[in-house]
Amino acid sequence: MTTIDVTIVQTIETTAGLSTQVVRTYETGMMPQVGQKIRDRSFGHGIDRVIEDVVLDYEAGDCYVYLPIVMLNDAEKEDLRDYANEYVRHGWEWPRPL
């Protein structure tokens, strides 16, 4: 079975205009599709997120899956850091920390 690397991208924004992204990469034999649901411990118990976009990079053999933006209302920079660090605690990477 042929496998591909799938990188899940979660953007986190605040209503004040700050934003960051966390990512998690898996090797899988399944091709993700827009509309499919993803479940991850970092989302909370029993919470799924729906795939909004899938981008394939055939040259690199990579697949990027984009989830809906998480909007943090009335959040400051430190709140955004804390939220992103929750993902990191669950095995995600934070490529460009604030």
N, CA, C and O atoms as a GROMACS GRO file, in nm:
protein
  392
    1MET      N    1   0.084  -0.118   0.000
    1MET     CA    2   0.000   0.000   0.000
    1MET      C    3   0.089   0.124   0.000
    1MET      O    4   0.185   0.133   0.077
    2THR      N    5   0.057   0.218  -0.085
    2THR     CA    6   0.130   0.343  -0.093
    2THR      C    7   0.082   0.436   0.018
    2THR      O    8  -0.038   0.447   0.043
    3THR      N    9   0.176   0.503   0.082
    3THR     CA   10   0.138   0.598   0.187
    3THR      C   11   0.181   0.739   0.148
    3THR      O   12   0.271   0.758   0.066
    4ILE      N   13   0.115   0.836   0.210
    4ILE     CA   14   0.150   0.976   0.191
    4ILE      C   15   0.160   1.042   0.327
    4ILE      O   16   0.103   0.993   0.425
    5ASP      N   17   0.233   1.151   0.333
    5ASP     CA   18   0.238   1.232   0.454
    5ASP      C   19   0.125   1.333   0.448
    5ASP      O   20   0.114   1.409   0.352
    6VAL      N   21   0.041   1.333   0.550
    6VAL     CA   22  -0.069   1.427   0.560
    6VAL      C   23  -0.040   1.521   0.676
    6VAL      O   24  -0.023   1.478   0.790
    7THR      N   25  -0.034   1.649   0.646
    7THR     CA   26  -0.011   1.751   0.749
    7THR      C   27  -0.141   1.824   0.774
    7THR      O   28  -0.196   1.890   0.685
    8ILE      N   29  -0.190   1.813   0.896
    8ILE     CA   30  -0.312   1.882   0.935
    8ILE      C   31  -0.272   2.021   0.985
    8ILE      O   32  -0.184   2.034   1.069
    9VAL      N   33  -0.337   2.124   0.932
    9VAL     CA   34  -0.306   2.263   0.967
    9VAL      C   35  -0.425   2.324   1.040
    9VAL      O   36  -0.536   2.328   0.987
   10GLN      N   37  -0.401   2.370   1.162
   10GLN     CA   38  -0.504   2.438   1.240
   10GLN      C   39  -0.461   2.581   1.265
   10GLN      O   40  -0.360   2.606   1.331
   11THR      N   41  -0.537   2.675   1.212
   11THR     CA   42  -0.512   2.818   1.235
   11THR      C   43  -0.592   2.862   1.356
   11THR      O   44  -0.709   2.827   1.372
   12ILE      N   45  -0.526   2.940   1.442
   12ILE     CA   46  -0.591   2.994   1.561
   12ILE      C   47  -0.579   3.145   1.553
   12ILE      O   48  -0.469   3.198   1.536
   13GLU      N   49  -0.692   3.215   1.565
   13GLU     CA   50  -0.692   3.361   1.556
   13GLU      C   51  -0.762   3.421   1.677
   13GLU      O   52  -0.841   3.356   1.745
   14THR      N   53  -0.731   3.548   1.701
   14THR     CA   54  -0.804   3.623   1.803
   14THR      C   55  -0.883   3.733   1.734
   14THR      O   56  -0.851   3.773   1.622
   15THR      N   57  -0.986   3.781   1.800
   15THR     CA   58  -1.064   3.891   1.744
   15THR      C   59  -0.982   4.019   1.739
   15THR      O   60  -1.022   4.116   1.673
   16ALA      N   61  -0.868   4.022   1.808
   16ALA     CA   62  -0.778   4.139   1.806
   16ALA      C   63  -0.685   4.135   1.685
   16ALA      O   64  -0.607   4.228   1.665
   17GLY      N   65  -0.691   4.029   1.603
   17GLY     CA   66  -0.610   4.022   1.482
   17GLY      C   67  -0.482   3.942   1.492
   17GLY      O   68  -0.406   3.939   1.396
   18LEU      N   69  -0.455   3.879   1.604
   18LEU     CA   70  -0.338   3.793   1.618
   18LEU      C   71  -0.371   3.654   1.564
   18LEU      O   72  -0.485   3.609   1.574
   19SER      N   73  -0.272   3.586   1.507
   19SER     CA   74  -0.296   3.450   1.460
   19SER      C   75  -0.169   3.368   1.461
   19SER      O   76  -0.058   3.421   1.461
   20THR      N   77  -0.187   3.237   1.461
   20THR     CA   78  -0.077   3.142   1.454
   20THR      C   79  -0.132   3.011   1.399
   20THR      O   80  -0.253   2.995   1.386
   21GLN      N   81  -0.043   2.918   1.367
   21GLN     CA   82  -0.084   2.787   1.319
   21GLN      C   83  -0.010   2.678   1.392
   21GLN      O   84   0.108   2.693   1.427
   22VAL      N   85  -0.080   2.569   1.416
   22VAL     CA   86  -0.018   2.448   1.469
   22VAL      C   87  -0.042   2.339   1.364
   22VAL      O   88  -0.140   2.343   1.290
   23VAL      N   89   0.049   2.240   1.359
   23VAL     CA   90   0.040   2.136   1.258
   23VAL      C   91   0.068   1.999   1.320
   23VAL      O   92   0.135   1.987   1.423
   24ARG      N   93   0.015   1.898   1.255
   24ARG     CA   94   0.042   1.761   1.296
   24ARG      C   95   0.051   1.676   1.170
   24ARG      O   96  -0.038   1.683   1.085
   25THR      N   97   0.157   1.598   1.157
   25THR     CA   98   0.179   1.518   1.036
   25THR      C   99   0.162   1.369   1.066
   25THR      O  100   0.212   1.318   1.166
   26TYR      N  101   0.090   1.303   0.978
   26TYR     CA  102   0.068   1.160   0.986
   26TYR      C  103   0.110   1.095   0.855
   26TYR      O  104   0.107   1.159   0.750
   27GLU      N  105   0.147   0.970   0.862
   27GLU     CA  106   0.167   0.890   0.740
   27GLU      C  107   0.046   0.800   0.730
   27GLU      O  108   0.012   0.729   0.825
   28THR      N  109  -0.020   0.803   0.614
   28THR     CA  110  -0.143   0.727   0.599
   28THR      C  111  -0.159   0.678   0.456
   28THR      O  112  -0.099   0.732   0.363
   29GLY      N  113  -0.238   0.576   0.439
   29GLY     CA  114  -0.273   0.526   0.308
   29GLY      C  115  -0.405   0.581   0.258
   29GLY      O  116  -0.445   0.552   0.146
   30MET      N  117  -0.473   0.660   0.340
   30MET     CA  118  -0.603   0.716   0.304
   30MET      C  119  -0.586   0.860   0.257
   30MET      O  120  -0.514   0.938   0.319
   31MET      N  121  -0.654   0.895   0.149
   31MET     CA  122  -0.651   1.032   0.098
   31MET      C  123  -0.765   1.110   0.166
   31MET      O  124  -0.882   1.074   0.150
   32PRO      N  125  -0.731   1.215   0.241
   32PRO     CA  126  -0.836   1.294   0.306
   32PRO      C  127  -0.921   1.367   0.202
   32PRO      O  128  -0.875   1.400   0.093
   33GLN      N  129  -1.046   1.392   0.239
   33GLN     CA  130  -1.141   1.458   0.151
   33GLN      C  131  -1.207   1.575   0.225
   33GLN      O  132  -1.229   1.568   0.346
   34VAL      N  133  -1.239   1.681   0.151
   34VAL     CA  134  -1.314   1.792   0.208
   34VAL      C  135  -1.446   1.736   0.261
   34VAL      O  136  -1.512   1.655   0.194
   35GLY      N  137  -1.483   1.778   0.381
   35GLY     CA  138  -1.608   1.733   0.442
   35GLY      C  139  -1.590   1.618   0.541
   35GLY      O  140  -1.676   1.596   0.625
   36GLN      N  141  -1.477   1.546   0.531
   36GLN     CA  142  -1.452   1.441   0.629
   36GLN      C  143  -1.424   1.505   0.765
   36GLN      O  144  -1.385   1.621   0.774
   37LYS      N  145  -1.445   1.426   0.869
   37LYS     CA  146  -1.421   1.474   1.005
   37LYS      C  147  -1.292   1.415   1.059
   37LYS      O  148  -1.256   1.302   1.029
   38ILE      N  149  -1.225   1.495   1.139
   38ILE     CA  150  -1.104   1.452   1.208
   38ILE      C  151  -1.129   1.464   1.357
   38ILE      O  152  -1.184   1.564   1.404
   39ARG      N  153  -1.088   1.363   1.430
   39ARG     CA  154  -1.098   1.366   1.576
   39ARG      C  155  -0.957   1.362   1.632
   39ARG      O  156  -0.875   1.281   1.590
   40ASP      N  157  -0.930   1.450   1.728
   40ASP     CA  158  -0.798   1.456   1.791
   40ASP      C  159  -0.818   1.495   1.937
   40ASP      O  160  -0.906   1.575   1.968
   41ARG      N  161  -0.736   1.441   2.024
   41ARG     CA  162  -0.747   1.473   2.168
   41ARG      C  163  -0.737   1.621   2.195
   41ARG      O  164  -0.797   1.670   2.291
   42SER      N  165  -0.663   1.693   2.112
   42SER     CA  166  -0.644   1.836   2.137
   42SER      C  167  -0.772   1.916   2.116
   42SER      O  168  -0.783   2.027   2.168
   43PHE      N  169  -0.870   1.862   2.041
   43PHE     CA  170  -0.996   1.933   2.018
   43PHE      C  171  -1.089   1.924   2.138
   43PHE      O  172  -1.180   2.005   2.153
   44GLY      N  173  -1.066   1.826   2.223
   44GLY     CA  174  -1.154   1.800   2.336
   44GLY      C  175  -1.221   1.664   2.317
   44GLY      O  176  -1.223   1.610   2.206
   45HIS      N  177  -1.274   1.609   2.423
   45HIS     CA  178  -1.333   1.475   2.421
   45HIS      C  179  -1.455   1.471   2.328
   45HIS      O  180  -1.552   1.545   2.348
   46GLY      N  181  -1.450   1.383   2.228
   46GLY     CA  182  -1.562   1.362   2.139
   46GLY      C  183  -1.589   1.475   2.040
   46GLY      O  184  -1.695   1.478   1.978
   47ILE      N  185  -1.495   1.567   2.025
   47ILE     CA  186  -1.515   1.680   1.934
   47ILE      C  187  -1.441   1.651   1.802
   47ILE      O  188  -1.324   1.614   1.802
   48ASP      N  189  -1.512   1.670   1.693
   48ASP     CA  190  -1.456   1.650   1.560
   48ASP      C  191  -1.445   1.785   1.490
   48ASP      O  192  -1.518   1.879   1.521
   49ARG      N  193  -1.352   1.794   1.397
   49ARG     CA  194  -1.340   1.911   1.310
   49ARG      C  195  -1.354   1.863   1.167
   49ARG      O  196  -1.301   1.758   1.130
   50VAL      N  197  -1.425   1.941   1.086
   50VAL     CA  198  -1.451   1.905   0.946
   50VAL      C  199  -1.341   1.963   0.858
   50VAL      O  200  -1.304   2.080   0.872
   51ILE      N  201  -1.288   1.881   0.768
   51ILE     CA  202  -1.185   1.926   0.674
   51ILE      C  203  -1.247   2.027   0.578
   51ILE      O  204  -1.347   1.998   0.512
   52GLU      N  205  -1.185   2.147   0.570
   52GLU     CA  206  -1.234   2.253   0.482
   52GLU      C  207  -1.164   2.255   0.347
   52GLU      O  208  -1.223   2.293   0.246
   53ASP      N  209  -1.036   2.215   0.345
   53ASP     CA  210  -0.960   2.221   0.221
   53ASP      C  211  -0.850   2.116   0.225
   53ASP      O  212  -0.796   2.085   0.331
   54VAL      N  213  -0.817   2.062   0.107
   54VAL     CA  214  -0.708   1.966   0.093
   54VAL      C  215  -0.621   2.014  -0.022
   54VAL      O  216  -0.670   2.042  -0.132
   55VAL      N  217  -0.490   2.025   0.004
   55VAL     CA  218  -0.395   2.069  -0.098
   55VAL      C  219  -0.289   1.961  -0.114
   55VAL      O  220  -0.225   1.920  -0.017
   56LEU      N  221  -0.272   1.916  -0.239
   56LEU     CA  222  -0.173   1.812  -0.268
   56LEU      C  223  -0.050   1.875  -0.332
   56LEU      O  224  -0.061   1.958  -0.422
   57ASP      N  225   0.067   1.833  -0.285
   57ASP     CA  226   0.193   1.872  -0.346
   57ASP      C  227   0.253   1.743  -0.401
   57ASP      O  228   0.325   1.671  -0.332
   58TYR      N  229   0.222   1.716  -0.528
   58TYR     CA  230   0.265   1.590  -0.589
   58TYR      C  231   0.416   1.579  -0.596
   58TYR      O  232   0.471   1.471  -0.579
   59GLU      N  233   0.483   1.690  -0.622
   59GLU     CA  234   0.629   1.688  -0.634
   59GLU      C  235   0.694   1.644  -0.504
   59GLU      O  236   0.788   1.564  -0.504
   60ALA      N  237   0.644   1.696  -0.394
   60ALA     CA  238   0.701   1.662  -0.263
   60ALA      C  239   0.636   1.536  -0.203
   60ALA      O  240   0.689   1.479  -0.108
   61GLY      N  241   0.523   1.494  -0.259
   61GLY     CA  242   0.453   1.378  -0.204
   61GLY      C  243   0.383   1.409  -0.074
   61GLY      O  244   0.366   1.321   0.011
   62ASP      N  245   0.340   1.533  -0.059
   62ASP     CA  246   0.275   1.577   0.065
   62ASP      C  247   0.131   1.615   0.040
   62ASP      O  248   0.090   1.645  -0.072
   63CYS      N  249   0.055   1.612   0.147
   63CYS     CA  250  -0.085   1.651   0.144
   63CYS      C  251  -0.110   1.740   0.266
   63CYS      O  252  -0.073   1.704   0.378
   64TYR      N  253  -0.172   1.855   0.244
   64TYR     CA  254  -0.203   1.948   0.352
   64TYR      C  255  -0.354   1.954   0.370
   64TYR      O  256  -0.428   1.973   0.273
   65VAL      N  257  -0.398   1.937   0.492
   65VAL     CA  258  -0.540   1.937   0.527
   65VAL      C  259  -0.565   2.058   0.616
   65VAL      O  260  -0.500   2.075   0.719
   66TYR      N  261  -0.659   2.142   0.575
   66TYR     CA  262  -0.688   2.265   0.649
   66TYR      C  263  -0.821   2.253   0.722
   66TYR      O  264  -0.923   2.217   0.663
   67LEU      N  265  -0.818   2.282   0.851
   67LEU     CA  266  -0.936   2.278   0.936
   67LEU      C  267  -0.993   2.419   0.951
   67LEU      O  268  -0.924   2.517   0.924
   68PRO      N  269  -1.119   2.429   0.996
   68PRO     CA  270  -1.177   2.562   1.018
   68PRO      C  271  -1.094   2.641   1.120
   68PRO      O  272  -1.038   2.584   1.214
   69ILE      N  273  -1.087   2.771   1.100
   69ILE     CA  274  -1.014   2.858   1.192
   69ILE      C  275  -1.081   2.856   1.329
   69ILE      O  276  -1.204   2.864   1.340
   70VAL      N  277  -1.001   2.844   1.432
   70VAL     CA  278  -1.050   2.857   1.569
   70VAL      C  279  -1.036   3.004   1.607
   70VAL      O  280  -0.927   3.060   1.604
   71MET      N  281  -1.148   3.067   1.642
   71MET     CA  282  -1.148   3.208   1.678
   71MET      C  283  -1.158   3.222   1.830
   71MET      O  284  -1.250   3.169   1.892
   72LEU      N  285  -1.062   3.293   1.888
   72LEU     CA  286  -1.062   3.318   2.031
   72LEU      C  287  -1.111   3.461   2.054
   72LEU      O  288  -1.043   3.557   2.018
   73ASN      N  289  -1.228   3.473   2.114
   73ASN     CA  290  -1.286   3.605   2.140
   73ASN      C  291  -1.221   3.670   2.262
   73ASN      O  292  -1.193   3.603   2.362
   74ASP      N  293  -1.197   3.798   2.252
   74ASP     CA  294  -1.141   3.877   2.364
   74ASP      C  295  -1.013   3.817   2.419
   74ASP      O  296  -0.989   3.822   2.539
   75ALA      N  297  -0.931   3.762   2.332
   75ALA     CA  298  -0.807   3.696   2.375
   75ALA      C  299  -0.688   3.786   2.347
   75ALA      O  300  -0.685   3.861   2.249
   76GLU      N  301  -0.590   3.777   2.433
   76GLU     CA  302  -0.465   3.849   2.418
   76GLU      C  303  -0.357   3.752   2.369
   76GLU      O  304  -0.383   3.633   2.351
   77LYS      N  305  -0.239   3.804   2.347
   77LYS     CA  306  -0.129   3.722   2.296
   77LYS      C  307  -0.100   3.603   2.387
   77LYS      O  308  -0.075   3.492   2.338
   78GLU      N  309  -0.104   3.624   2.516
   78GLU     CA  310  -0.076   3.516   2.610
   78GLU      C  311  -0.184   3.407   2.603
   78GLU      O  312  -0.153   3.289   2.616
   79ASP      N  313  -0.310   3.446   2.581
   79ASP     CA  314  -0.418   3.349   2.566
   79ASP      C  315  -0.396   3.263   2.440
   79ASP      O  316  -0.418   3.142   2.441
   80LEU      N  317  -0.351   3.329   2.333
   80LEU     CA  318  -0.322   3.258   2.210
   80LEU      C  319  -0.208   3.159   2.230
   80LEU      O  320  -0.213   3.046   2.180
   81ARG      N  321  -0.106   3.200   2.301
   81ARG     CA  322   0.006   3.109   2.333
   81ARG      C  323  -0.042   2.988   2.412
   81ARG      O  324  -0.006   2.874   2.382
   82ASP      N  325  -0.123   3.015   2.514
   82ASP     CA  326  -0.174   2.905   2.598
   82ASP      C  327  -0.255   2.806   2.515
   82ASP      O  328  -0.242   2.685   2.534
   83TYR      N  329  -0.338   2.857   2.424
   83TYR     CA  330  -0.421   2.772   2.340
   83TYR      C  331  -0.334   2.686   2.248
   83TYR      O  332  -0.358   2.566   2.236
   84ALA      N  333  -0.235   2.747   2.184
   84ALA     CA  334  -0.145   2.673   2.096
   84ALA      C  335  -0.065   2.570   2.174
   84ALA      O  336  -0.041   2.460   2.124
   85ASN      N  337  -0.024   2.603   2.294
   85ASN     CA  338   0.053   2.509   2.376
   85ASN      C  339  -0.029   2.386   2.416
   85ASN      O  340   0.028   2.280   2.441
   86GLU      N  341  -0.162   2.400   2.422
   86GLU     CA  342  -0.247   2.283   2.448
   86GLU      C  343  -0.233   2.182   2.334
   86GLU      O  344  -0.230   2.062   2.358
   87TYR      N  345  -0.226   2.231   2.212
   87TYR     CA  346  -0.204   2.142   2.097
   87TYR      C  347  -0.067   2.075   2.109
   87TYR      O  348  -0.054   1.955   2.086
   88VAL      N  349   0.034   2.152   2.143
   88VAL     CA  350   0.170   2.099   2.156
   88VAL      C  351   0.172   1.987   2.261
   88VAL      O  352   0.240   1.886   2.242
   89ARG      N  353   0.100   2.004   2.368
   89ARG     CA  354   0.094   1.901   2.473
   89ARG      C  355   0.030   1.771   2.421
   89ARG      O  356   0.049   1.664   2.479
   90HIS      N  357  -0.044   1.781   2.312
   90HIS     CA  358  -0.108   1.663   2.253
   90HIS      C  359  -0.035   1.615   2.128
   90HIS      O  360  -0.093   1.542   2.047
   91GLY      N  361   0.091   1.654   2.110
   91GLY     CA  362   0.173   1.600   2.002
   91GLY      C  363   0.179   1.682   1.875
   91GLY      O  364   0.240   1.639   1.777
   92TRP      N  365   0.116   1.800   1.874
   92TRP     CA  366   0.123   1.887   1.757
   92TRP      C  367   0.252   1.967   1.760
   92TRP      O  368   0.317   1.976   1.865
   93GLU      N  369   0.289   2.024   1.647
   93GLU     CA  370   0.405   2.112   1.639
   93GLU      C  371   0.356   2.256   1.621
   93GLU      O  372   0.250   2.282   1.563
   94TRP      N  373   0.436   2.347   1.672
   94TRP     CA  374   0.406   2.490   1.659
   94TRP      C  375   0.526   2.552   1.587
   94TRP      O  376   0.618   2.600   1.652
   95PRO      N  377   0.525   2.550   1.453
   95PRO     CA  378   0.643   2.589   1.376
   95PRO      C  379   0.692   2.732   1.401
   95PRO      O  380   0.813   2.757   1.400
   96ARG      N  381   0.602   2.825   1.424
   96ARG     CA  382   0.642   2.965   1.446
   96ARG      C  383   0.575   3.019   1.572
   96ARG      O  384   0.477   3.093   1.562
   97PRO      N  385   0.626   2.985   1.688
   97PRO     CA  386   0.565   3.033   1.812
   97PRO      C  387   0.568   3.186   1.822
   97PRO      O  388   0.654   3.252   1.764
   98LEU      N  389   0.472   3.237   1.894
   98LEU     CA  390   0.465   3.382   1.916
   98LEU      C  391   0.567   3.424   2.020
   98LEU      O  392   0.577   3.543   2.053
   0.00000   0.00000   0.00000
